[in-house]
Amino acid sequence: MIEANVKWTGDRQLVATGEKSGHSIVIDMAKDKGGNDTGMRPTELLLLSVASCTAIDMLNILSKMKIELTRCEVKIAAYQREHYPKYFNKMKLQYVLSGEGLTEKKARKAVGLSMDKYCAVSQTLKDRTEFEIEIEIV
C-alpha cells in the first residue's frame, strides 16, 4: 500500500507529502482561479507522474541491457475531453535519449515494457487514455 497526505494551507494552496519518502510539494491554482500561483496544478502532477514513472522504468531496463544513458528527457502533452468529465483521453510522450550503444529498437523495447507492464501510473490510466510514443535518439 502507498499512502500520501494532502493538507490545505489556505486559499487554494495545498501541501502534499508522501508518507514513505517524507518529501513534500506545493500544489496551487492560478490567481484567476482563486489561488496564489505558488505551486503546480494537480493536472501537471498527473502528467509528471506518467513521464517520470516511465523514465525511471526505462532507465532501469536500459541499465540491465548494459546501456548507460547520457541524456534522458521526456516531454509530455495531454489532451482532455471537451466536456465534463474532462479526463485526459490522449497523452503524447516524446523521449529524447542519448547513450553509448543505444538504438531506437532498444529504446522502444524499454519504453514498451514500462508502459505495458511496469509503470503503475500508465497502467492506471490505460483504459481511458490513448498513449502516443515518439522516440528521438540524439
C-alpha angles and dihedrals in degrees: 000000000000120000136190136171130221117197126189112230101180140298104014096323122120134180115215121198129189108226095213099043098032090218120138137204132190119239121193143152130243118273091250088057095052098269134110097235093239098134149016124296119247090244091055089052091054091053091046090050092056094045096045094043092055092041093055092046091048092050090052094046094047090047089056087052086056092249116134113196122222092190132025121170126160119197116192133192124182133198124208131205113263095233134044128312084050098192121159108268097176136028125185116203121192115194115200108193142173131179145132110279094003115146130181089246092057092044091050090050092052094046091046093052090049096047096041102037121005111034108087091193097057090041090055091054101038098097093060103023130070112212121210115194127201122180124196120185110201 
